[in-house]
Amino acid sequence: YLVDDVIVGLVYFHIITGCAAQFHPYILREFKDKYDDMVQEFFEWFISTEQSVITKLNVVIPEICKGALEAADRARMTVEGVDRNSFLTEDGPCGRIMLGITRKELTE
């Protein structure tokens, strides 16, 4: 993801099944105010370039990452479940929240 021709973030995207993909957005801390813009640009890219057979996007966020969960909520993603004790922190394992959004929801 570029801001004024400077790379400030990236979105790792990979297909999981024949109709679902997972994405992982990363942005440099000093550009975190651009995070929502980066995710929306990724969604626009997905709608315009990815095959329509991919009907679902998922993201998995550790439950301790409150800012990322709030960003997913702003992006209109739906909580679909918890992968319990699957992320290791300094204080021990915590769960990861799985969120999803469909192609149809992105185009409404």
Secondary structure by P-SEA (a helix, b strand, c coil): ccccccccbbbbbbbccccbbbbbbbbccccccaaaaaaaaaaaaaaccccccccbbbbbbcccaaaaaaaaaaacccccccccccccccccbbbbbbbbcccccccc
